[in-house]
Amino acid sequence: FSMTHDLPALCRQIRRDILSMTHAAGSGHPGGSLSAVEILVSLYFGQMRLDPARPDDPNRDRFLLSKGHAAPLLYSVLARRGYFDPALLPTLRQLGSPLQGHPHMAKLPGLDCSSGSLGQGLSIANGLLILAACLPMAIGGYRSAIYQGRVAASAINVVAKKPDDWSKGMVLCITVEFYAIL
């Protein structure tokens, strides 16, 4: 996958979107969203295999936002990537809007899980990896991308108990705030 974008300009636009959305809503968590802008822009506009015209493609990469309160970031990235019209962004947290305080996968294309509770992302990722190992056609591949806050136990489980065939195309990177399985 390759796209030509001015990534620094895109990061600035997404930061403006986050601040505009949370200000208009009068609530939200802009700090959590702003802390991961470069990571999501890099993933969605440079690394991940995905096609906004085919959001249910079984061969796409998955992204799981565990800390759901950073939804404004994910919403902006999805809109700027072409999953839905950016004109919807100002409706964050409004009654009837698909852009609620936490992502709801039945409300928007491009979401691979509904989230909210901190720590659930890696558990969902474990389940997806197990499903991929048992029913490869259901998932389509072994590449996933996960953004998750502070859940080392599940990450250790992924590394310690992975079947041999899970290692195809999978690398675990751990920092204080982020886990990525690619």
C-alpha positions as CSV (number, residue, x, y, z in Angstrom):
1,F,0.0,0.0,0.0
2,S,1.4,3.4,-0.9
3,M,-0.1,6.8,-0.8
4,T,1.4,10.2,-1.4
5,H,0.4,12.6,1.4
6,D,1.9,15.6,3.1
7,L,2.0,13.7,6.5
8,P,3.0,16.7,8.6
9,A,0.1,18.8,7.1
10,L,-2.3,15.9,7.6
11,C,-1.2,15.6,11.3
12,R,-1.9,19.3,11.8
13,Q,-5.3,19.0,10.2
14,I,-6.2,16.0,12.4
15,R,-5.1,18.0,15.5
16,R,-7.4,20.9,14.4
17,D,-10.2,18.4,13.9
18,I,-9.7,16.9,17.4
19,L,-9.7,20.3,19.0
20,S,-12.7,21.6,17.0
21,M,-14.7,18.4,17.7
22,T,-14.1,18.4,21.4
23,H,-14.6,22.1,21.8
24,A,-17.9,22.0,19.8
25,A,-19.1,19.0,21.9
26,G,-18.1,20.8,25.1
27,S,-16.7,17.5,26.3
28,G,-14.2,14.8,25.4
29,H,-10.6,13.9,26.0
30,P,-8.4,15.9,23.5
31,G,-5.2,15.0,25.3
32,G,-5.5,11.2,24.7
33,S,-6.4,11.9,21.1
34,L,-3.5,14.3,20.5
35,S,-1.0,11.9,22.0
36,A,-1.3,9.4,19.2
37,V,-1.8,11.5,16.0
38,E,1.5,10.6,14.4
39,I,1.1,6.9,15.1
40,L,-2.4,6.7,13.6
41,V,-1.4,8.9,10.6
42,S,1.6,6.6,10.0
43,L,-0.5,3.5,10.2
44,Y,-3.5,4.6,8.2
45,F,-1.7,6.6,5.5
46,G,1.5,4.5,5.2
47,Q,1.5,1.1,6.7
48,M,-1.9,-0.5,6.9
49,R,-3.5,-2.5,4.1
50,L,-7.0,-1.1,3.8
51,D,-9.5,0.3,1.3
52,P,-12.2,2.7,2.5
53,A,-14.4,1.5,-0.4
54,R,-14.2,-2.1,1.0
55,P,-14.2,-1.7,4.8
56,D,-15.1,-5.3,5.3
57,D,-12.4,-6.8,3.2
58,P,-11.2,-9.9,5.1
59,N,-7.6,-9.3,4.0
60,R,-7.4,-5.8,5.5
61,D,-5.3,-4.9,8.5
62,R,-7.2,-4.3,11.7
63,F,-6.9,-1.4,14.1
64,L,-8.3,-1.7,17.6
65,L,-8.6,1.5,19.7
66,S,-8.7,0.2,23.2
67,K,-8.8,3.5,25.0
68,G,-12.1,4.5,23.4
69,H,-12.0,8.0,24.8
70,A,-9.5,8.8,22.1
71,A,-12.3,8.4,19.6
72,P,-12.0,11.9,18.2
73,L,-8.5,11.0,16.8
74,L,-9.8,7.8,15.2
75,Y,-12.9,9.6,13.8
76,S,-10.7,12.3,12.2
77,V,-8.3,9.7,10.7
78,L,-11.1,7.6,9.3
79,A,-12.8,10.7,7.8
80,R,-9.5,12.0,6.3
81,R,-8.7,8.5,4.9
82,G,-12.1,8.5,3.1
83,Y,-14.3,6.2,5.2
84,F,-16.9,9.0,5.7
85,D,-17.4,12.7,5.0
86,P,-15.3,15.0,7.2
87,A,-18.4,17.2,7.4
88,L,-19.7,14.7,10.0
89,L,-16.9,15.5,12.4
90,P,-18.5,18.5,14.1
91,T,-21.4,16.2,15.2
92,L,-19.2,14.5,17.9
93,R,-21.3,13.4,20.9
94,Q,-24.5,14.9,19.5
95,L,-27.7,13.0,19.9
96,G,-28.2,10.7,16.9
97,S,-24.6,11.2,15.6
98,P,-22.6,8.0,14.8
99,L,-19.6,9.9,16.4
100,Q,-20.1,9.2,20.1
101,G,-17.7,9.5,22.9
102,H,-16.4,5.9,22.3
103,P,-16.3,4.1,19.0
104,H,-19.3,1.9,18.1
105,M,-18.4,-0.5,15.2
106,A,-22.1,-0.8,14.1
107,K,-22.3,3.0,13.6
108,L,-19.3,3.7,11.3
109,P,-17.4,1.9,8.5
110,G,-13.7,1.2,9.2
111,L,-14.1,0.3,12.9
112,D,-13.0,-3.2,13.9
113,C,-14.2,-3.1,17.5
114,S,-16.4,-1.1,19.8
115,S,-14.4,0.1,22.8
116,G,-14.3,2.1,25.9
117,S,-12.9,0.1,28.8
118,L,-9.2,0.5,29.1
119,G,-7.4,-2.8,28.6
120,Q,-9.9,-4.5,26.3
121,G,-8.0,-4.0,23.1
122,L,-5.3,-6.5,23.5
123,S,-7.8,-9.1,24.7
124,I,-9.8,-8.5,21.5
125,A,-6.5,-8.7,19.5
126,N,-5.8,-12.1,21.1
127,G,-9.2,-13.3,20.1
128,L,-8.6,-12.1,16.5
129,L,-5.2,-13.8,16.3
130,I,-6.7,-17.1,17.7
131,L,-9.5,-16.8,15.1
132,A,-7.0,-16.2,12.3
133,A,-5.1,-19.3,13.4
134,C,-8.2,-21.5,13.6
135,L,-10.2,-20.0,10.7
136,P,-7.8,-18.1,8.4
137,M,-10.6,-17.3,5.9
138,A,-12.5,-15.4,8.6
139,I,-9.7,-12.9,9.2
140,G,-7.8,-13.2,5.9
141,G,-4.3,-12.7,7.3
142,Y,-2.1,-12.2,10.3
143,R,-1.3,-8.5,10.2
144,S,-3.0,-6.4,12.8
145,A,-2.3,-3.0,14.3
146,I,-3.3,-2.3,17.8
147,Y,-3.2,0.9,19.8
148,Q,-3.5,0.1,23.5
149,G,-2.7,1.7,26.8
150,R,-0.8,-0.1,29.6
151,V,-1.9,-3.8,29.5
152,A,1.3,-5.8,29.6
153,A,-0.3,-9.1,30.7
154,S,-2.2,-9.6,27.5
155,A,0.9,-8.6,25.4
156,I,3.0,-11.2,27.3
157,N,0.3,-13.8,26.5
158,V,0.4,-13.0,22.8
159,V,4.2,-13.4,22.8
160,A,4.5,-16.4,25.2
161,K,1.6,-18.5,23.9
162,K,1.6,-17.9,20.2
163,P,1.4,-20.9,17.9
164,D,4.3,-21.1,15.5
165,D,2.3,-19.9,12.5
166,W,1.3,-16.7,14.3
167,S,4.8,-15.4,13.9
168,K,4.3,-14.8,10.2
169,G,4.3,-11.1,9.7
170,M,4.0,-10.3,13.4
171,V,6.2,-8.1,15.5
172,L,5.5,-6.8,19.0
173,C,6.7,-3.3,19.8
174,I,6.2,-2.1,23.4
175,T,6.6,1.4,24.7
176,V,5.1,3.0,27.8
177,E,1.8,3.8,26.0
178,F,1.5,1.8,22.9
179,Y,1.5,-1.8,21.7
180,A,1.5,-2.6,18.0
181,I,1.1,-5.9,16.4
182,L,1.9,-5.7,12.7
